C-alpha cells in the first residue's frame, strides 16, 4: 500500500512521463517536416518507449490500490533550430527525468517502501541508457557540424532504431 505522499508523487511523475511522450511525438513530427525520416523514426520509437514508461506507472499505481489522476500537460515545443538542438533538448529532458526518478527513489527509501524501490530500479537503469544514447548522438552531430553528408549518415543510422517492448512482468527485465 502506498502512502498518500508516495501516491501523489507517483501520479505526478506519471504525468511527466506522458509529457515526455508528447515531447518526442512533437520532435518526430518536426524531424519529418525537415525531411529527416531517420530522426523522425528515432523520436517515434522514443515516443513509444515513453508510453511504455507511462503505462508502467499507471499499472503500478493501480496495482497498489490507488487510482491514477491525470493532470493537464503543457504543450511541448513544436519547432527546433536543427537536429542538434532537438537532441540537446532531449538530453536536457532526460536529465530532468533522471532527477525525478532519483527523487522518487529517495522518497521510497525514506518511507521504507521496498515495493516502490524495486519498481523504480528498472527506471534507474533505463535512464542510464537513455542519457548515454543521447550523449552519443549529440557527439556525432557536433562532429559532423553542418556537413550535409554527415547529417544524412546520422539520419540513416537513426532510422535503423526499432521499438522493442520490454518483457512483461515476471518474464525478465
C-alpha positions, -999 to +999 in steps of 0.1 A: +000+000+000+013+034-009+015+063+015-005+094+004+027+112-002+041+084-024+008+081-044+008+118-051+045+117-062+040+087-084+009+103-100+029+135-106+056+115-123+031+095-144+020+128-159+057+138-165+061+105-185+031+114-206+046+148-213+078+131-224+058+111-249+042+142-262+076+159-265+091+131-286+060+129-307+064+166-315+101+161-323+092+132-346+068+154-365+093+182-368+121+159-379+097+145-405+089+181-416+126+187-421+129+156-443+149+137-417+129+105-418+155+086-398+154+111-369+116+111-372+117+073-367+141+076-338+119+101-320+088+079-328+105+050-311+113+073-282+076+082-280+067+045-279+091+039-251+078+068-231+043+055-235+056+022-220+070+041-191+037+059-186+019+026-187+043+010-161+035+039-137-002+036-145-003-001-138+019+002-107-003+029-091-034+008-098-018-024-085-011-006-052-047+001-045-046+038-057-060+053-088-044+073-114-050+111-115-042+126-149-033+163-148-031+189-175+000+188-197+019+218-211+023+218-249+057+207-259+078+228-283+069+222-319+098+237-337+136+234-332+166+251-347+181+219-361+186+182-352+214+190-328+190+214-309+165+186-308+189+162-292+202+189-268+166+193-257+164+155-254+194+152-231+182+182-210+148+165-206+162+130-199+185+146-172+154+161-156+136+127-157+166+111-141+164+136-113+127+129-109+133+091-107+161+096-082+138+119-061+110+092-062+135+066-052+148+087-023+112+091-011+107+054-013+138+048+007+128+073+034+094+057+037+109+022+037+086+014+007+105-015-006+080-024-033+083+010-049+121+009-046+121-023-066+096-009-091+118+022-096+150+002-101+140-006-137+137+032-144+171+040-129+187+015-153+167+028-182+178+064-175+215+054-176+209+040-211+187+070-222+213+096-213+242+076-227+224+072-261+216+109-262+252+119-254+265+096-282+242+111-308+250+147-297+287+139-300+282+126-336+261+156-345+287+180-332+314+161-350+297+165-384+285+200-378+268+214-409+282+187-432+252+175-451+267+141-459+275+135-423+240+145-413+225+121-438+247+093-425+235+100-389+199+103-401+202+069-418+217+054-386+188+069-365+163+053-390+175+019-380+162+021-345+134-003-338+109-003-309+113-033-287+087-036-259+102-047-226+092-081-214+061-084-193+064-085-156+079-118-144+095-125-178+129-109-172+139-072-172 
